[in-house]
C-alpha cells in the first residue's frame, strides 16, 4: 500500500507539511487541493522520491509516472518518440495508439516546441498513460486544455485509475466533482 505517515517537510524555517499522513488504495483517484504554497506539489515530489529530506515514513511504488507542471517533454524528440521513450521495446507500437487517444496522431512527427500548450499537455498525459506504472502523479495537468479536451482527459484519468492509484493536484474543485473522487484539502 502506498502511504505517507506523519510526514513533515521544511523549506528553510517554513514547515510546508506538518505531520501529514495519507494512504492510497490499490486504485482510484485521490485529489489534493489547497492554496498555493500549501504543499501539494511537495507531496507529489516526496511520493516520486524527488524530495528526500523530510521526517516521517513513505511507502511508494517502484514505477511511477509523473506529469509535472512544466511537462518535461524531450524537445529534440518527436511526439511519437516522446511516448516511445517510456515503452519497452516490445510495446513501442503502443505509442501510436496513445497519440490517437489524445487526438495527436497527425502530430506524430512534430517536435513539442511546435505544439500548442494544450497539445503539449495532452502529449505529456499520453506518455504517462503509456508508462506501465504502479502510481500516476498528476500536477495540475489540465490547465492548458479547453473544456472538451479537459473532459476527455478526466475520463482517461478515471479509466486509468481503475487499475492503479492516481494522485491529482488541482485547484479546480469541478475536477474533483467530475471524477467523484476522494479529496484531501491542504490549508
N, C-alpha and C positions, 0 to 999 in steps of 0.2 A: 504494500500500500504506500502511495506517495503521500508524504506528510512533512509539515514544518511544525516543530514542537518548541514552544517558548523561545522563539527567535527574537533576538534584539540586535539591531544593526545601527551603528552610529556612523555619521559622516562628520568627522571632527568632533565638536561638542554636541552636535544635534543628533538626537535619537530619532531615526526615521521609523523604525519599527521597535516596539516595546512589548516584550513577552507575547509575541504574535504566534498563534497556532492555527493550523489548517490541515484537514485531512481530505484527500480526494478519493473518490471511489474508483472502481475499475474502469468506469466510463462515465460520460456525461460532461456537461459544461458547467464550470464554476466561473462566474463573472466577478471581477474585483473592480469596485467602483470607489471613487473618492476624489477629493480635490487635488489639485496639483501639489506635488511635494509630499503626499501622504504615504508614499512607499509602494505604490502599485507596481511600478517597473522594477523596483528593488526586489520585490517578491519573485518576479519572473527571473531576474538575474541570479538570485540565490538558487532557485529551482534548477536553472540551467548550469549551475556551477561556475558562473562568471564572477560572482561575489563570494569570496571565501572567508573574509574577516567578519565574523558575526558570532554571537553567543547563541546557544540552543542546538537543536538536533534537526537534521534534514535527511529525509529518505526520499530518493527520487529514482526515476527510470534511468536506464543506461543510454537509450537512444531518444534524443529529444529534438523535436522540430521547433523552430522558433522564428516567428515573423516579427522582426524588430520594427520600431517606428521608422527607422531610416532604411528599411528593406534589405540592405546589404546584397543586392544583386551584383553579379560579377559584370562590370561594364564592358569587358572585352569579349564576352561570350554572348551568343545569340540567345533569344528567348528559349528556344528549344534546348540549347546546350546548358542554360542555367538550370533547367529542370533535370536534364540527364545527369548533371553533376552529382546529384544526390541518389541516383539509382544504381543498383548493382548492374553489372554488365548484362545479365540475363533479363533485366527488366527495362532496358533502355527504350523499347518500343512504347512503353507507358507514357513517355514524355509527350508524345503527340496527343494521346488521349487526354492528358491533363490540360494541354493547351486548348483543345476543343472544349473542355468542360468550363473553361473560363473565357471562352469566346475570343481566343487569341491565335487560332490556327493560322490565320492569314499573316501573322507577325512572327512566325517561327524563325525566320532568318533575320529578324530585326535585333539590333542591339538595344539594351534597356534605355540608353540615353535618347533614343529616337521615339520612345513610347511616352504617352501622357502619364501623369501621376497616377490616375486611376488604373491604367493598363499595367503600370509597374506594380501596383498593389495587388492586382489580380495575378500577375506572374509570380510574385512572392508567395501568395497563398497557394497557387498551383504547385510550386516547388515544395512547400511544406506538406501539402496533402500527398504528394508523391513519395515522400520520405517515409520509410517503414519505422515509425517511432513508437515509443512507449508513452509519450506525453507530447502534447502540442501546446505551445505557449504563443499567445497572440497579443501583441501590444498595440492597441488602437489600430487594427488592421483595415478598418473601413472608412477612414477619414477622408480619403480622396475619391470615394465611389459615389456615383449617382444613385438615386433611390432604387432603381430597378436592379442594378448590379449589387447593391448592398443586400437586398433581399435574397438574391441568388446565392451570394457568398454566405449569408447567415444560414440558408438552407444547407449549403455544403458543409458548414461547420457542424450543424446539428447532425447531419448524416455521418460525418467523420467521428463524432462523439458517441456514436452507437457502439463503437468497438474499443475506445480508449478515452482517457481523460483529456480534457481541454481546459486550459485556464485562459480566460479572455479579460484583458484590461480594456475598459471602456469608460467614457464619460456619458454615454448615451443610454439612459435607462430604457429607451424603446428597444435597444438591442436585447436587454435582459428580458423584457416583456415578450418580445417576439420569440426568443429561444425558450421562454418559460423555464429558466434555469435558476440554479442557486446563485444568490448574490451575497458577496461579502463586502461590507462597506467599511472603508478606512476613513477616519476623520482626523 
